[in-house]
Amino acid sequence: MIGFILLGGKGSRMNTRKHLLKLGEETLLERTVRTLSPLFEEIRQIWEKDDPVAGLGPLGGIWAGIKESPSQHSFFIACDMPFVRTDLVKRIIELTPGYDVVIPRMGNRVEPLLAAYSKECLLHIERQVGNGDYRIIDFFKFVRVRYMEEKEIKEFDRNLISFFNINTMEDYEKAKMILAEMEAQ
């Protein structure tokens, strides 16, 4: 299985490329690579601007990754989630046999950018995009989905810190504080 890091698009909300932001001594991209390295022999980066379906947002990145991946399943993570637990990613990978999507779910909220997808998703994504629908979860009704529920997630990430993401400069400042607290423990 290959791990894909989605680097996003233009960074218009923060006016910068998020993956290059420093958190401690590492960029967000370097932190993500470090998290995934114990689990994947190969880690690739996908930039929305480089996708053959640029402008489709994260769904386009997932489509491009699945299409180029030599493996049946691929793991996808957004670069702006600096506190993802390696054990949580490992568990998602372990759950893939027999499923086309393995995705965390907390209540009614899912995290499609910390999930595994199979080659079986390609046709459904293409059909959905052809209909002008770019929401990742909309094709789930056509594939076998394994939801990793909150209780199960908390076995690997008690405080759900893996799901903290940086979308604004305020989030970035909060991430710095979280990191300082973690390092102080």
JOMO-V990919 format. One record per residue. SS is DSSP state (h for helix, s for strand, l for the rest). Layout:
# JOMO-V990919
ss
SS
SS
This chain:
# JOMO-V990919
ss
l
s
s
s
s
s
s
s
l
l
l
l
l
l
l
l
l
h
h
h
l
s
s
l
l
s
s
h
h
h
h
h
h
h
h
h
h
l
l
l
l
l
s
s
s
s
s
h
h
h
l
l
l
l
l
l
l
h
h
h
h
h
h
h
h
h
h
h
l
l
l
l
s
s
s
s
s
s
l
l
l
l
l
l
l
h
h
h
h
h
h
h
h
h
l
l
l
l
l
l
s
s
s
s
s
s
l
l
s
s
s
s
s
s
s
s
s
s
l
l
h
h
h
h
h
h
h
h
h
h
l
l
l
l
l
h
h
h
h
h
h
h
l
l
s
s
s
s
s
h
h
h
h
l
l
l
l
l
l
l
h
h
h
l
l
l
l
l
h
h
h
h
h
h
h
h
h
h
h
h
h
h
h
h
l
